[in-house]
């Protein structure tokens, strides 16, 4: 049975994998691994940019690289499942060095067509929530787990939302569905909904797609 690791309880990855299989993808995982280790050793802007460029851009590539999938009784793990926390943390720390418009666009693209899941997807989701909800110069955010998650700042949040407004309605809706998604047996987080709606209230289209995503998820959960 699939293990559900929700941010409110734990973000620790399992240290052992049973009956694991490596996923295959056209995405260049080996290049990502190489860029990660070079950036860890060097830390120059060039190596940070190379790691940023090598990181997955789509949700499917992200999940195939870092997460796992359960089909019947078999679990298939991405090649970087066990190291996913370190790799994802390194990506989100790049907001300090990479152009914020580039950083925001890539982070948003990773969420489009996404669905909440435990482990690596949950960590992606939690960082995205913290980007949008952070305030007071990075001293306050929705998930205040300072040892494992970053609280961002207003500049990151404003740039991120500015990039989001430039997408099509369908893309914005898809992003918000991922943002509000979570464990299916748990109702939508009303506190997160209210806090986020207040943050985006000055942009009517973001609010419109946000409320639409909320209604779609609510209807879906009522049928489960």
Secondary structure by P-SEA (a helix, b strand, c coil): ccccccccccccccccccbbbbbbccccaaaaaaaaaaaaacccaaaaaaaaaaccccaaaaaacccccccccbbbbcccccaaaaaaaaaaaccccccaaaaaaaaaaaaccccccccaaaaaaaaaaaaaaccccccccccccccccccccaaaaaaaaaaaaaccaaaaaaaaaaaaccccccccaaaaaaaaaaaacccaaaaaaaaaaaaaaaaaaaac
